[in-house]
């Protein structure tokens, strides 16, 4: 994230993940000192003061594949290869 030159507050980009008091959302809009967020899977938007919102790093490809790999490994240990298409 970039700094807007006004202290230590980061500039947010629409679509990026951010966290507000334990709730994660995608930045939908920034209006004045408010950041509008929406849950990543959809749902109702909420707004929060800019100073309360923190960036969340996007998961890497490795992180995204890790749960599927665990599932495939568990199947192979049980001898159930089955269908790997999903």
C-alpha positions as CSV (number, residue, x, y, z in Angstrom):
1,X,0.0,0.0,0.0
2,X,1.1,3.5,-0.6
3,X,1.2,6.4,1.8
4,X,-0.8,9.5,0.9
5,X,1.7,11.8,2.4
6,X,-0.7,12.6,5.4
7,X,1.1,11.0,8.3
8,X,1.3,7.2,8.6
9,X,-2.2,6.4,7.2
10,X,-2.0,4.1,4.2
11,X,-3.9,4.7,0.9
12,X,-6.3,1.9,0.1
13,X,-7.1,0.6,-3.3
14,X,-10.5,-0.7,-4.3
15,X,-10.7,-4.4,-4.3
16,X,-7.8,-5.1,-1.8
17,X,-8.4,-7.0,1.4
18,X,-8.5,-5.1,4.6
19,X,-9.3,-5.8,8.3
20,X,-11.5,-3.8,10.6
21,X,-11.7,-5.0,14.2
22,X,-11.3,-8.6,13.3
23,X,-13.7,-8.5,10.3
24,X,-12.1,-8.9,6.9
25,X,-13.5,-7.2,3.8
26,X,-12.7,-6.0,0.4
27,X,-12.3,-2.2,0.0
28,X,-15.3,-1.0,-2.0
29,X,-14.8,2.8,-1.7
30,X,-13.0,5.4,0.2
31,X,-14.9,8.6,1.1
32,X,-13.2,11.2,3.2
33,X,-12.0,9.5,6.4
34,X,-14.2,6.5,5.9
35,X,-13.4,3.2,4.2
36,X,-16.3,1.1,2.9
37,X,-15.8,-2.7,3.1
38,X,-17.7,-5.8,2.0
39,X,-17.1,-9.4,3.1
40,X,-15.0,-11.3,0.5
41,X,-17.8,-13.7,-0.3
42,X,-20.4,-11.0,-0.7
43,X,-22.8,-9.5,1.8
44,X,-23.6,-6.2,3.4
45,X,-21.1,-3.3,3.2
46,X,-20.0,-1.5,6.3
47,X,-17.9,1.6,6.8
48,X,-15.1,2.2,9.2
49,X,-12.8,5.0,10.1
50,X,-9.7,4.9,7.9
51,X,-7.3,4.8,11.0
52,X,-9.0,1.6,12.2
53,X,-8.6,-0.3,8.9
54,X,-5.5,-2.4,8.3
55,X,-4.3,-4.1,5.1
56,X,-4.5,-7.9,4.8
57,X,-1.9,-9.6,2.5
58,X,-3.4,-11.5,-0.4
59,X,-2.7,-15.3,-0.1
60,X,0.1,-16.6,-2.3
61,X,-0.6,-19.4,-4.8
62,X,1.1,-21.8,-2.4
63,X,-1.2,-20.8,0.4
64,X,-4.2,-21.2,-1.8
65,X,-3.2,-24.7,-2.8
66,X,-2.1,-25.9,0.6
67,X,-5.6,-27.1,1.8
68,X,-6.2,-29.1,-1.4
69,X,-2.8,-30.7,-1.1
70,X,-3.5,-31.8,2.5
71,X,-6.7,-33.4,1.3
72,X,-5.0,-35.3,-1.6
73,X,-2.2,-36.5,0.8
74,X,-4.8,-37.7,3.4
75,X,-6.6,-39.7,0.6
76,X,-3.4,-41.3,-0.5
77,X,-2.5,-42.4,3.0
78,X,-6.0,-44.0,3.3
79,X,-5.5,-45.6,-0.1
80,X,-8.4,-43.7,-1.7
81,X,-7.1,-41.9,-4.7
82,X,-10.5,-41.3,-6.2
83,X,-11.2,-38.4,-8.4
84,X,-8.9,-35.4,-8.1
85,X,-11.1,-33.0,-10.2
86,X,-12.8,-31.4,-7.3
